[in-house]
Amino acid sequence: MSSIAFIDTEIDFNTKRILDIGCIKDNEDSYHSASVDGFAKFIHDTQFLCGHNIVKHDLTTTSN
């Protein structure tokens, strides 16, 4: 069976720092932290990622 995780990030507009990564998997496991390493470990076995507002918000925040 395929697995999916839904993610949302909070980025500080001025410093470009990650304030929080929120994620929930289809099995209801959840993650909240600013740690990219911890997030990578949390999703290591996930086949698909679905992000909230990544293209229209988060990527524009980090590229300004």
LINVEN-V288427 format. One record per residue. N is the residue number from 0. RES is the residue in one letter. NEAR is the number of other C-alpha atoms within 8 Angstrom. Layout:
n = {N:N}
res = {RES:RES}
near = {NEAR:NEAR}
This chain:
n = {0:1:2:3:4:5:6:7:8:9:10:11:12:13:14:15:16:17:18:19:20:21:22:23:24:25:26:27:28:29:30:31:32:33:34:35:36:37:38:39:40:41:42:43:44:45:46:47:48:49:50:51:52:53:54:55:56:57:58:59:60:61:62:63}
res = {M:S:S:I:A:F:I:D:T:E:I:D:F:N:T:K:R:I:L:D:I:G:C:I:K:D:N:E:D:S:Y:H:S:A:S:V:D:G:F:A:K:F:I:H:D:T:Q:F:L:C:G:H:N:I:V:K:H:D:L:T:T:T:S:N}
near = {2:6:10:11:13:11:12:11:11:9:12:10:8:4:5:9:7:10:10:11:16:11:11:11:11:8:4:6:7:8:10:8:10:8:8:7:6:8:11:8:7:8:8:6:6:10:7:8:9:8:8:8:8:9:7:7:8:12:9:9:11:9:5:4}
